[in-house]
Amino acid sequence: MMHWIILPVVLPALLAPVIGFVMRHDIGLARIASVTGTVLLLAIAIVLAWLAAGGETHVYRLGDWPAPFGIVLVLDRLSALMVLLTATLALIVLIHAIATGWDARGKHFHTLFQFQLMGICGAFLTGDVFNLFVFFEVLLIASYGLMIHAGGRDRIKAGLQYVVMNLAGSTLFLFALGTLYASTGTLNIADLAVVIPTIPAEEAALVRVAVILFMIVFAVKAALFPVQFWLPATYANAPAPVAALFAIMTKVGAYAILRIHTTSFGPGIEATEDLATTWLFPAAIVTIAIGAFGVLGARRLMPLIAFSVVGSMGTLLVAVAVFSPQATMAALYYLVHSTFAAASLFLIADLVVTRRAGDSLRPAAATVQNGLFAAIFFGAAIAMAGMPPLSGFLGKLLVLDALREPGTMVWAWSAILGGSLLTIVGFARAGSALFWSSTAMAAGPAEGPAARRATAGELAPAMITLGVLAGLAAFAHPVAGYLEATAVQVFDRAGYVAAVLGPVETEDATPIDTVIEQEG
C-alpha cells in the first residue's frame, strides 16, 4: 500500500499536539519543530506530485478496508497539485510569521498552524464526502484560533462573524450528507458516480436537494455570492500571515465543487448535471462585480486586498462553472496564480502597515524603505489585477479563451475585463496614497516604526511569492501542459471509479466504465 499518501495528514496531526503540550512555553523549540514539519510536508508533497505525474490514480485504504465500506484517500494530479500548493504556501507564510514575530504573540500559533495544514491536506486527499466534512471541521476549528491570534476587539468581532457563518455552513453540510445518504446509501465519491446515474430523474428529488445544499456549503467556503460577506472582514482583521495562509482556504471550496460536481453529480448525469452550472455561473459573475467595486471603494489597505480575493474567486469559479477540460485547465492555472498573488499582497501589506499608523489609505510619511515596499506592492498588485508581465495576465487570458460560447462569452468577458479595470484603478489609488503622495515625498527622515528597516527574513517571503508568479509566467507552457493533463484526468470519471472501487460490475454484469460512458 502506498503509505506516502497519508503522510500529509499524519505528519501535522502528530506534530501539532507535541508542539501544543511540550513546546508551548518555548517559542524557539516550537519554531524549530514547526519549520521542520512544514519542510518535511513540502518534501512529501513533491514526492506525491511526482507519483501522480504519470497519470495514475493512487488509492490508500485505511485499515485495508475496500471502498465504499472503508475510508479511502485518493491521489491524482489534482489532489497532488493542491497538496503541493498548500505545503509551498505554508512554508512561505511560516517564515514570515517567525521573521516578523507574529507567532510569538500567542502560545498556540504553531499548534493551530499544523492542525490547519492537516485539515487542508486531508480535504484535498479524501475520497468521500463525509470525511471531507470531517477535514473541513478540523481546518475551520484551527482557523478560528488563528483568526483571533494576538487578540484585539476588531479581530474578535470579525472572528465571531466568521465562526457563526461557518457553523451555519457546517450545519447545512450535515443536512446535505444525511439527505444524500438517505437517497443513495453511500457517501464515497466514486460510489456516488456509480449509484446516481442509475436513479431515474423523476425519482431523484432528494439527490437534487442534496446537490443544492452541497453547492451552498461549498459557496460559503469559496466566498461566492450571496454568502461572500464574511470574507472581507475576516481577512482584513486576521493577522497578516494568517490571512496569507487563508488564501488557500477559499480554494478548498472551489476544489470541492470541481471534484464532487464533476465526478459524482455531472456532467452527463441526467438527474443532477445542470444544477451546479445553473447557479454557479451567475453567482460567480456577481462575485467578480462585488470584489471589483469593493477594491475601488475600500478606504483601508487590508479590506482592499480582501475584496480583491473575492473578485479572484469569482474569476476562478466562472471558469469552473463551465465544467469542461479546457475551462478547468484555465481555472487551475488561475487558482495557483491567485493563491500566491493574494499571499504576496497580504505579506507586503503587513510590512507596510506595521510601519504606518494603521492601514488607512490616507497619505502619511514615507517609511525608510518606501521604494522597496512600493516595488513589491506594485508587482503583487499588477499580478492580482491581471496585468502583464506576471501570471495574472496569462491566467485571465486562459479563462477568457475558455469562455467563448455564445451563452457565456458576453457576461464572462464583460465581468472579467470590467472587474480587472476597476481593480487596477483601486490598486493604483491605494499605491499612490501609500507610497507616492505629496506627504510621503515631502517628509523628512523617517522616525519611530517607519524608521525600522525590514530584515531579509521579513522581505524574503513576499519576494518569493513574486518570484513564483514570475515563474508561472515564464514557464507557462509546461505548467499549462501539466494542468491540461490534470483537467483531462478530472473528467475521467471511469478511471477514477475503477481506481477507487476496483473492477466493479453493475447488477446486469455490465462493466462500470461502460455504464459511465453510456450515461455520459
Secondary structure, DSSP 8 states (H G I E B T S, - for coil): --GGGGHHHHHHHHHHHHHHHHSTT-HHHHHHHHHHHHHHHHHHHHHHHHHHTTS--EEEEGGG--TTTS-EEEE-HHHHHHHHHHHHHHHHHHHHHHHHTGGGGSTTHHHHHHHHHHHHHHHHHBSBHHHHHHHHHHHHHHHHHHHTTT--HHHHHHHHHHHHHHHHHHHHHHHHHHHHHHHHS--BHHHHHHHGGGS-GGG-HHHHHHHHHHHHHHHHHHT-TTS-THHHHHHHHS-HHHHHHGGGHHHHHHHHHHHHHHHTS-SS-TTTHHHHHHHHHHHHHHHHHHHHHHHHH-SBHHHHHHHHHHHHHHHHHHHHTT-SHHHHHHHHHHHHHHHHHHHHHHHHHHHHHTTTTSSB-S-----TTHHHHHHHHHHHHHHHHT-TTSHHHHHHHHHHHH--SHHHHHHHHHHHHHHHHHHHHHHHHHHHHHHSSHHHHH--S--GGGG----HHHHHHHHHHHHHHHHHHHTHHHHHHHHHHHHHHHT-HHHHHHHHH-S-B-TTS-BHHHHHHHH-
